[in-house]
């Protein structure tokens, strides 16, 4: 199933990031790095890095929406 998931991500050619709040681990897809203009795994996939990539004018709204997602258990999509 992991192989199918990886193939699906490649076929979509869509940037994806995933953050496991409990463990703190994160995943940034190769397309995510690419759409931001970086090489795959050029920087560490973690919440702090993701937060630093959010435009400063959007940060308050994005973090508010993220907190609501965590508290409600609903998805977060920006």
C-alpha positions as CSV (number, residue, x, y, z in Angstrom):
1,X,0.0,0.0,0.0
2,X,2.9,2.4,0.6
3,X,4.1,1.8,-2.9
4,X,0.7,2.6,-4.3
5,X,0.5,5.7,-2.2
6,X,3.9,6.9,-3.5
7,X,2.8,6.2,-7.1
8,X,-0.4,8.1,-6.5
9,X,1.5,11.1,-5.2
10,X,3.8,11.1,-8.2
11,X,0.9,10.8,-10.6
12,X,-0.9,13.7,-9.0
13,X,2.2,15.9,-9.2
14,X,0.7,17.8,-6.2
15,X,2.6,19.2,-3.3
16,X,1.8,17.4,0.0
17,X,2.9,17.9,3.5
18,X,1.8,15.8,6.5
19,X,2.5,16.5,10.1
20,X,1.9,14.0,12.9
21,X,1.1,16.3,15.8
22,X,1.6,13.7,18.5
23,X,5.0,12.5,17.4
24,X,6.1,15.8,15.8
25,X,7.3,14.0,12.7
26,X,6.5,15.5,9.3
27,X,6.7,14.6,5.6
28,X,7.1,16.9,2.6
29,X,6.6,15.3,-0.8
30,X,9.2,15.8,-3.5
31,X,6.5,17.8,-5.4
32,X,6.1,20.0,-2.4
33,X,9.8,20.9,-2.3
34,X,9.7,21.4,-6.1
35,X,6.7,23.7,-6.1
36,X,8.5,25.9,-3.6
37,X,11.6,26.0,-5.7
38,X,13.8,23.6,-3.6
39,X,15.5,20.3,-4.2
40,X,13.9,17.2,-2.7
41,X,14.9,17.1,1.0
42,X,16.8,20.3,0.8
43,X,15.6,21.2,4.3
44,X,14.2,19.2,7.2
45,X,10.5,18.3,7.0
46,X,9.2,19.6,10.3
47,X,6.5,22.0,11.6
48,X,9.1,24.8,12.3
49,X,10.3,24.7,8.7
50,X,6.7,24.6,7.4
51,X,5.8,27.6,9.6
52,X,8.8,29.6,8.3
53,X,7.6,29.0,4.7
54,X,4.1,30.6,5.4
55,X,3.9,34.2,4.2
56,X,4.1,36.5,7.3
57,X,0.8,38.2,6.3
58,X,-1.0,34.8,6.3
59,X,0.7,33.3,9.4
60,X,-1.9,34.4,12.0
61,X,-4.9,33.0,9.9
62,X,-3.1,29.8,9.0
63,X,-2.1,29.0,12.5
64,X,-5.6,29.8,13.7
65,X,-7.0,27.4,11.1
66,X,-4.5,24.8,12.0
67,X,-5.4,25.0,15.7
68,X,-9.1,24.6,14.8
69,X,-8.3,21.6,12.7
70,X,-6.3,20.0,15.6
71,X,-9.0,20.7,18.1
72,X,-11.9,19.6,15.9
73,X,-10.2,16.6,14.3
74,X,-11.2,17.9,10.8
75,X,-8.8,18.2,7.9
76,X,-6.6,21.2,7.2
77,X,-6.2,22.3,3.7
78,X,-4.6,25.5,2.5
